[in-house]
Amino acid sequence: MASQVRLKLDNTIGAAFIGNVIAAALYGVACLQTFYYFRKKFRDTPAFRLLSDTVQLIFVTHTLYHYMITNYANPLSLFSPNWWVQFHFPM
């Protein structure tokens, strides 16, 4: 009988997922605050800050989707980072 290797990823990938959900909620709050601030105080657009936060959240969500959904039950995928991890964290 072949023994199976069981990896416990609750405290790594699970923590990343929970952190991403909290980040998405806080991102919504930041968008709302930015909207109200620039609506009342200034008449120009806060495009750069909002765009950079949006891009960051999209790519982190993409990375989590890659590891949690696309490579579900494939622990070897953790040893080959996807393109966003390589771009964001150069080693």
The first five atom37 places (N, CA, C, CB, O) and aatype in JSON, in Angstrom:
{
  "aatype": [12, 0, 15, 5, 19, 1, 10, 11, 10, 3, 2, 16, 9, 7, 0, 0, 13, 9, 7, 2, 19, 9, 0, 0, 0, 10, 18, 7, 19, 0, 4, 10, 5, 16, 13, 18, 18, 13, 1, 11, 11, 13, 1, 3, 16, 14, 0, 13, 1, 10, 10, 15, 3, 16, 19, 5, 10, 9, 13, 19, 16, 8, 16, 10, 18, 8, 18, 12, 9, 16, 2, 18, 0, 2, 14, 10, 15, 10, 13, 15, 14, 2, 17, 17, 19, 5, 13, 8, 13, 14, 12],
  "atom_mask": [
    [1, 1, 1, 1, 1],
    [1, 1, 1, 1, 1],
    [1, 1, 1, 1, 1],
    [1, 1, 1, 1, 1],
    [1, 1, 1, 1, 1],
    [1, 1, 1, 1, 1],
    [1, 1, 1, 1, 1],
    [1, 1, 1, 1, 1],
    [1, 1, 1, 1, 1],
    [1, 1, 1, 1, 1],
    [1, 1, 1, 1, 1],
    [1, 1, 1, 1, 1],
    [1, 1, 1, 1, 1],
    [1, 1, 1, 0, 1],
    [1, 1, 1, 1, 1],
    [1, 1, 1, 1, 1],
    [1, 1, 1, 1, 1],
    [1, 1, 1, 1, 1],
    [1, 1, 1, 0, 1],
    [1, 1, 1, 1, 1],
    [1, 1, 1, 1, 1],
    [1, 1, 1, 1, 1],
    [1, 1, 1, 1, 1],
    [1, 1, 1, 1, 1],
    [1, 1, 1, 1, 1],
    [1, 1, 1, 1, 1],
    [1, 1, 1, 1, 1],
    [1, 1, 1, 0, 1],
    [1, 1, 1, 1, 1],
    [1, 1, 1, 1, 1],
    [1, 1, 1, 1, 1],
    [1, 1, 1, 1, 1],
    [1, 1, 1, 1, 1],
    [1, 1, 1, 1, 1],
    [1, 1, 1, 1, 1],
    [1, 1, 1, 1, 1],
    [1, 1, 1, 1, 1],
    [1, 1, 1, 1, 1],
    [1, 1, 1, 1, 1],
    [1, 1, 1, 1, 1],
    [1, 1, 1, 1, 1],
    [1, 1, 1, 1, 1],
    [1, 1, 1, 1, 1],
    [1, 1, 1, 1, 1],
    [1, 1, 1, 1, 1],
    [1, 1, 1, 1, 1],
    [1, 1, 1, 1, 1],
    [1, 1, 1, 1, 1],
    [1, 1, 1, 1, 1],
    [1, 1, 1, 1, 1],
    [1, 1, 1, 1, 1],
    [1, 1, 1, 1, 1],
    [1, 1, 1, 1, 1],
    [1, 1, 1, 1, 1],
    [1, 1, 1, 1, 1],
    [1, 1, 1, 1, 1],
    [1, 1, 1, 1, 1],
    [1, 1, 1, 1, 1],
    [1, 1, 1, 1, 1],
    [1, 1, 1, 1, 1],
    [1, 1, 1, 1, 1],
    [1, 1, 1, 1, 1],
    [1, 1, 1, 1, 1],
    [1, 1, 1, 1, 1],
    [1, 1, 1, 1, 1],
    [1, 1, 1, 1, 1],
    [1, 1, 1, 1, 1],
    [1, 1, 1, 1, 1],
    [1, 1, 1, 1, 1],
    [1, 1, 1, 1, 1],
    [1, 1, 1, 1, 1],
    [1, 1, 1, 1, 1],
    [1, 1, 1, 1, 1],
    [1, 1, 1, 1, 1],
    [1, 1, 1, 1, 1],
    [1, 1, 1, 1, 1],
    [1, 1, 1, 1, 1],
    [1, 1, 1, 1, 1],
    [1, 1, 1, 1, 1],
    [1, 1, 1, 1, 1],
    [1, 1, 1, 1, 1],
    [1, 1, 1, 1, 1],
    [1, 1, 1, 1, 1],
    [1, 1, 1, 1, 1],
    [1, 1, 1, 1, 1],
    [1, 1, 1, 1, 1],
    [1, 1, 1, 1, 1],
    [1, 1, 1, 1, 1],
    [1, 1, 1, 1, 1],
    [1, 1, 1, 1, 1],
    [1, 1, 1, 1, 1]
  ],
  "atom_positions": [
    [[0.84, -1.17, 0.0], [0.0, 0.0, 0.0], [0.89, 1.24, 0.0], [-0.95, -0.01, 1.21], [1.77, 1.39, 0.84]],
    [[0.64, 2.12, -0.95], [1.44, 3.33, -1.08], [1.01, 4.35, -0.04], [1.32, 3.93, -2.51], [-0.18, 4.57, 0.19]],
    [[2.0, 4.95, 0.59], [1.66, 5.97, 1.57], [1.44, 7.3, 0.86], [2.77, 6.09, 2.65], [2.14, 7.63, -0.1]],
    [[0.49, 8.05, 1.33], [0.19, 9.33, 0.74], [0.79, 10.45, 1.59], [-1.33, 9.52, 0.59], [0.76, 10.41, 2.82]],
    [[1.32, 11.43, 0.9], [1.87, 12.6, 1.58], [0.75, 13.62, 1.71], [3.1, 13.19, 0.81], [0.15, 14.03, 0.72]],
    [[0.48, 14.02, 2.93], [-0.57, 15.01, 3.18], [0.07, 16.28, 3.7], [-1.64, 14.47, 4.19], [0.68, 16.3, 4.77]],
    [[-0.08, 17.33, 2.92], [0.45, 18.62, 3.33], [-0.62, 19.4, 4.07], [0.96, 19.42, 2.12], [-1.79, 19.43, 3.66]],
    [[-0.23, 20.03, 5.15], [-1.15, 20.88, 5.89], [-0.89, 22.32, 5.46], [-0.99, 20.71, 7.45], [0.11, 22.92, 5.84]],
    [[-1.81, 22.85, 4.66], [-1.64, 24.19, 4.1], [-2.57, 25.22, 4.74], [-1.87, 24.17, 2.62], [-2.67, 26.34, 4.25]],
    [[-3.25, 24.84, 5.83], [-4.19, 25.76, 6.46], [-3.52, 27.04, 6.94], [-4.87, 25.08, 7.62], [-4.09, 28.12, 6.82]],
    [[-2.34, 26.92, 7.48], [-1.69, 28.09, 8.05], [-0.87, 28.88, 7.04], [-0.81, 27.68, 9.2], [-0.26, 29.88, 7.4]],
    [[-0.83, 28.45, 5.78], [-0.1, 29.21, 4.75], [-1.07, 29.72, 3.69], [0.99, 28.34, 4.1], [-1.32, 30.92, 3.61]],
    [[-1.61, 28.83, 2.89], [-2.53, 29.24, 1.83], [-3.84, 29.74, 2.44], [-2.8, 28.07, 0.84], [-4.43, 30.7, 1.95]],
    [[-4.3, 29.1, 3.49], [-5.53, 29.54, 4.15], [-5.39, 30.94, 4.72], [0.0, 0.0, 0.0], [-6.3, 31.75, 4.61]],
    [[-4.25, 31.22, 5.31], [-4.0, 32.55, 5.85], [-3.92, 33.58, 4.73], [-2.7, 32.57, 6.68], [-4.38, 34.71, 4.9]],
    [[-3.34, 33.21, 3.6], [-3.28, 34.13, 2.46], [-4.68, 34.43, 1.93], [-2.41, 33.53, 1.34], [-4.98, 35.57, 1.57]],
    [[-5.53, 33.41, 1.9], [-6.9, 33.62, 1.43], [-7.68, 34.54, 2.37], [-7.62, 32.28, 1.3], [-8.36, 35.46, 1.91]],
    [[-7.58, 34.3, 3.66], [-8.27, 35.15, 4.63], [-7.74, 36.57, 4.57], [-8.11, 34.58, 6.05], [-8.51, 37.54, 4.64]],
    [[-6.43, 36.7, 4.43], [-5.85, 38.04, 4.29], [-6.33, 38.75, 3.04], [0.0, 0.0, 0.0], [-6.54, 39.96, 3.06]],
    [[-6.49, 38.01, 1.96], [-6.99, 38.6, 0.71], [-8.44, 39.05, 0.86], [-6.86, 37.61, -0.44], [-8.81, 40.11, 0.34]],
    [[-9.26, 38.28, 1.54], [-10.66, 38.67, 1.75], [-10.72, 39.94, 2.6], [-11.45, 37.52, 2.43], [-11.5, 40.85, 2.3]],
    [[-9.92, 40.01, 3.64], [-9.88, 41.22, 4.48], [-9.36, 42.4, 3.68], [-9.01, 40.99, 5.73], [-9.87, 43.51, 3.8]],
    [[-8.33, 42.17, 2.85], [-7.79, 43.24, 2.01], [-8.83, 43.75, 1.03], [-6.56, 42.76, 1.25], [-8.9, 44.95, 0.77]],
    [[-9.65, 42.86, 0.48], [-10.7, 43.27, -0.45], [-11.74, 44.13, 0.27], [-11.37, 42.04, -1.09], [-12.22, 45.12, -0.29]],
    [[-12.09, 43.77, 1.49], [-13.05, 44.57, 2.26], [-12.47, 45.95, 2.58], [-13.44, 43.84, 3.56], [-13.15, 46.96, 2.44]],
    [[-11.22, 45.98, 3.0], [-10.58, 47.26, 3.31], [-10.37, 48.09, 2.05], [-9.25, 47.04, 4.01], [-10.41, 49.32, 2.09]],
    [[-10.15, 47.43, 0.93], [-10.04, 48.13, -0.35], [-11.34, 48.84, -0.68], [-9.66, 47.16, -1.48], [-11.32, 49.98, -1.15]],
    [[-12.46, 48.18, -0.43], [-13.75, 48.82, -0.66], [-13.94, 50.04, 0.21], [0.0, 0.0, 0.0], [-14.45, 51.06, -0.25]],
    [[-13.52, 49.95, 1.46], [-13.6, 51.1, 2.36], [-12.69, 52.23, 1.87], [-13.2, 50.69, 3.8], [-13.08, 53.39, 1.89]],
    [[-11.49, 51.88, 1.43], [-10.56, 52.9, 0.92], [-11.1, 53.57, -0.34], [-9.18, 52.27, 0.62], [-10.95, 54.78, -0.51]],
    [[-11.73, 52.8, -1.21], [-12.35, 53.39, -2.41], [-13.45, 54.37, -2.03], [-12.92, 52.29, -3.32], [-13.54, 55.45, -2.61]],
    [[-14.26, 53.99, -1.08], [-15.35, 54.86, -0.65], [-14.81, 56.14, -0.01], [-16.26, 54.12, 0.33], [-15.31, 57.23, -0.27]],
    [[-13.79, 56.0, 0.84], [-13.2, 57.17, 1.47], [-12.55, 58.09, 0.43], [-12.16, 56.75, 2.51], [-12.66, 59.31, 0.52]],
    [[-11.88, 57.5, -0.55], [-11.25, 58.28, -1.61], [-12.3, 59.04, -2.41], [-10.43, 57.38, -2.53], [-12.13, 60.21, -2.74]],
    [[-13.38, 58.35, -2.71], [-14.47, 58.97, -3.47], [-15.04, 60.17, -2.7], [-15.59, 57.96, -3.75], [-15.2, 61.25, -3.27]],
    [[-15.33, 59.98, -1.43], [-15.89, 61.08, -0.63], [-14.9, 62.23, -0.46], [-16.32, 60.57, 0.74], [-15.28, 63.4, -0.5]],
    [[-13.63, 61.88, -0.26], [-12.61, 62.91, -0.05], [-12.48, 63.79, -1.29], [-11.25, 62.27, 0.28], [-12.52, 65.02, -1.19]],
    [[-12.34, 63.16, -2.45], [-12.15, 63.95, -3.65], [-13.44, 64.6, -4.14], [-11.57, 63.09, -4.74], [-13.4, 65.56, -4.91]],
    [[-14.57, 64.1, -3.72], [-15.84, 64.71, -4.08], [-16.06, 66.01, -3.29], [-17.0, 63.73, -3.83], [-16.61, 66.98, -3.81]],
    [[-15.62, 66.01, -2.04], [-15.86, 67.17, -1.19], [-14.7, 68.17, -1.2], [-16.12, 66.72, 0.23], [-14.92, 69.38, -1.14]],
    [[-13.48, 67.69, -1.28], [-12.31, 68.56, -1.12], [-11.73, 69.04, -2.45], [-11.24, 67.83, -0.35], [-11.43, 70.22, -2.61]],
    [[-11.59, 68.13, -3.39], [-10.91, 68.47, -4.64], [-11.81, 68.15, -5.83], [-9.57, 67.72, -4.77], [-12.77, 67.4, -5.71]],
    [[-11.5, 68.72, -6.94], [-12.25, 68.44, -8.16], [-11.45, 67.63, -9.17], [-12.71, 69.74, -8.79], [-11.93, 67.36, -10.27]],
    [[-10.23, 67.25, -8.82], [-9.45, 66.41, -9.73], [-9.66, 64.93, -9.41], [-7.95, 66.76, -9.65], [-10.29, 64.59, -8.41]],
    [[-9.13, 64.06, -10.24], [-9.38, 62.62, -10.08], [-8.24, 61.95, -9.31], [-9.56, 61.94, -11.45], [-7.07, 62.3, -9.52]],
    [[-8.55, 61.02, -8.44], [-7.53, 60.27, -7.68], [-7.13, 58.99, -8.41], [-8.04, 59.94, -6.28], [-7.05, 57.93, -7.79]],
    [[-6.89, 59.09, -9.71], [-6.74, 57.9, -10.55], [-5.54, 57.04, -10.17], [-6.63, 58.3, -11.99], [-5.67, 55.82, -10.1]],
    [[-4.39, 57.63, -9.93], [-3.19, 56.82, -9.74], [-3.27, 55.94, -8.5], [-1.97, 57.7, -9.67], [-3.0, 54.75, -8.58]],
    [[-3.62, 56.5, -7.37], [-3.69, 55.72, -6.13], [-4.74, 54.62, -6.22], [-4.0, 56.64, -4.94], [-4.49, 53.48, -5.82]],
    [[-5.89, 54.96, -6.75], [-6.96, 53.98, -6.9], [-6.58, 52.9, -7.89], [-8.25, 54.67, -7.34], [-6.89, 51.72, -7.68]],
    [[-5.91, 53.28, -8.97], [-5.5, 52.31, -9.98], [-4.44, 51.36, -9.43], [-4.97, 53.02, -11.23], [-4.5, 50.16, -9.68]],
    [[-3.47, 51.88, -8.69], [-2.42, 51.01, -8.15], [-2.99, 50.03, -7.12], [-1.31, 51.86, -7.52], [-2.58, 48.87, -7.09]],
    [[-3.91, 50.48, -6.28], [-4.54, 49.57, -5.33], [-5.38, 48.52, -6.04], [-5.41, 50.34, -4.34], [-5.4, 47.36, -5.63]],
    [[-6.07, 48.91, -7.09], [-6.9, 47.98, -7.85], [-6.05, 46.91, -8.51], [-7.72, 48.72, -8.89], [-6.37, 45.73, -8.45]],
    [[-4.96, 47.32, -9.15], [-4.07, 46.36, -9.82], [-3.46, 45.4, -8.81], [-2.96, 47.11, -10.59], [-3.38, 44.2, -9.07]],
    [[-3.03, 45.9, -7.67], [-2.45, 45.05, -6.63], [-3.46, 44.0, -6.16], [-1.99, 45.9, -5.44], [-3.11, 42.82, -6.06]],
    [[-4.69, 44.4, -5.88], [-5.71, 43.47, -5.42], [-6.04, 42.44, -6.5], [-6.98, 44.22, -5.0], [-6.23, 41.26, -6.18]],
    [[-6.11, 42.85, -7.74], [-6.39, 41.92, -8.84], [-5.29, 40.86, -8.94], [-6.53, 42.67, -10.18], [-5.59, 39.68, -9.07]],
    [[-4.05, 41.27, -8.89], [-2.96, 40.31, -9.06], [-2.8, 39.38, -7.86], [-1.67, 41.03, -9.31], [-2.45, 38.21, -8.03]],
    [[-3.03, 39.88, -6.67], [-2.97, 38.99, -5.49], [-4.11, 37.97, -5.56], [-3.06, 39.81, -4.17], [-3.91, 36.8, -5.25]],
    [[-5.29, 38.42, -5.97], [-6.41, 37.49, -6.13], [-6.11, 36.47, -7.22], [-7.7, 38.25, -6.45], [-6.45, 35.3, -7.07]],
    [[-5.49, 36.89, -8.3], [-5.11, 35.97, -9.37], [-4.11, 34.92, -8.87], [-4.5, 36.74, -10.56], [-4.24, 33.74, -9.19]],
    [[-3.14, 35.35, -8.08], [-2.16, 34.41, -7.54], [-2.82, 33.4, -6.62], [-1.06, 35.17, -6.79], [-2.52, 32.21, -6.69]],
    [[-3.71, 33.86, -5.75], [-4.41, 32.92, -4.87], [-5.29, 31.96, -5.68], [-5.27, 33.69, -3.86], [-5.37, 30.78, -5.34]],
    [[-5.93, 32.45, -6.72], [-6.73, 31.57, -7.58], [-5.85, 30.52, -8.24], [-7.48, 32.39, -8.65], [-6.23, 29.35, -8.35]],
    [[-4.67, 30.93, -8.67], [-3.73, 30.0, -9.31], [-3.36, 28.85, -8.37], [-2.45, 30.75, -9.76], [-3.37, 27.69, -8.77]],
    [[-3.05, 29.17, -7.12], [-2.61, 28.13, -6.19], [-3.78, 27.37, -5.56], [-1.77, 28.74, -5.1], [-3.65, 26.17, -5.29]],
    [[-4.9, 28.04, -5.32], [-5.99, 27.39, -4.58], [-7.01, 26.7, -5.47], [-6.69, 28.4, -3.74], [-7.62, 25.72, -5.04]],
    [[-7.21, 27.16, -6.69], [-8.22, 26.6, -7.56], [-7.58, 25.82, -8.71], [-9.12, 27.71, -8.12], [-7.84, 24.63, -8.88]],
    [[-6.74, 26.49, -9.49], [-6.15, 25.85, -10.66], [-5.26, 24.67, -10.27], [-5.34, 26.85, -11.46], [-5.31, 23.62, -10.91]],
    [[-4.47, 24.83, -9.24], [-3.55, 23.77, -8.81], [-3.99, 23.12, -7.51], [-2.14, 24.34, -8.65], [-3.17, 22.78, -6.67]],
    [[-5.29, 22.95, -7.36], [-5.82, 22.28, -6.17], [-5.28, 20.86, -6.11], [-7.37, 22.28, -6.18], [-5.27, 20.16, -7.12]],
    [[-4.84, 20.44, -4.95], [-4.29, 19.1, -4.71], [-3.03, 18.85, -5.52], [-5.33, 18.04, -5.04], [-2.72, 17.71, -5.84]],
    [[-2.32, 19.9, -5.84], [-1.04, 19.79, -6.54], [0.02, 20.53, -5.73], [-1.14, 20.35, -8.0], [0.35, 21.67, -6.05]],
    [[0.54, 19.9, -4.7], [1.48, 20.61, -3.82], [2.79, 20.99, -4.51], [1.79, 19.76, -2.62], [3.5, 21.88, -4.04]],
    [[3.12, 20.34, -5.61], [4.35, 20.68, -6.31], [4.27, 22.05, -6.98], [4.67, 19.63, -7.36], [5.3, 22.65, -7.29]],
    [[3.07, 22.55, -7.19], [2.94, 23.88, -7.8], [3.44, 24.98, -6.87], [1.48, 24.15, -8.17], [3.76, 26.08, -7.33]],
    [[3.52, 24.7, -5.58], [4.03, 25.7, -4.64], [5.52, 25.96, -4.83], [3.78, 25.26, -3.21], [6.03, 27.0, -4.4]],
    [[6.22, 25.02, -5.48], [7.65, 25.18, -5.7], [7.98, 25.92, -6.99], [8.32, 23.84, -5.71], [9.14, 26.25, -7.22]],
    [[6.98, 26.17, -7.83], [7.19, 26.95, -9.05], [6.24, 28.14, -9.03], [6.97, 26.07, -10.34], [5.07, 28.01, -9.38]],
    [[6.73, 29.31, -8.63], [5.86, 30.47, -8.49], [5.32, 30.93, -9.84], [6.61, 31.61, -7.83], [5.99, 30.81, -10.87]],
    [[4.11, 31.46, -9.82], [3.55, 31.98, -11.06], [4.21, 33.32, -11.4], [2.0, 32.14, -10.94], [5.05, 33.81, -10.64]],
    [[3.84, 33.88, -12.53], [4.54, 35.06, -13.03], [4.39, 36.27, -12.12], [4.04, 35.41, -14.41], [5.32, 37.08, -12.04]],
    [[3.26, 36.43, -11.43], [3.09, 37.6, -10.57], [3.99, 37.52, -9.35], [1.64, 37.74, -10.14], [4.55, 38.53, -8.92]],
    [[4.13, 36.36, -8.78], [5.01, 36.21, -7.62], [6.46, 36.5, -8.03], [4.9, 34.78, -7.01], [7.19, 37.16, -7.29]],
    [[6.86, 36.03, -9.19], [8.23, 36.3, -9.66], [8.44, 37.78, -9.96], [8.53, 35.48, -10.92], [9.53, 38.31, -9.74]],
    [[7.41, 38.45, -10.45], [7.52, 39.88, -10.76], [7.49, 40.72, -9.49], [6.4, 40.31, -11.7], [8.24, 41.68, -9.35]],
    [[6.62, 40.35, -8.56], [6.43, 41.15, -7.36], [7.53, 40.94, -6.31], [5.09, 40.84, -6.75], [7.9, 41.87, -5.59]],
    [[8.04, 39.73, -6.22], [9.07, 39.41, -5.24], [10.3, 38.89, -5.95], [8.56, 38.38, -4.22], [10.55, 37.68, -5.93]],
    [[11.1, 39.75, -6.59], [12.3, 39.25, -7.29], [13.31, 38.73, -6.28], [12.93, 40.36, -8.15], [13.54, 39.33, -5.24]],
    [[13.89, 37.61, -6.61], [14.87, 36.99, -5.7], [16.23, 36.95, -6.35], [14.43, 35.58, -5.3], [17.18, 36.46, -5.74]]
  ]
}
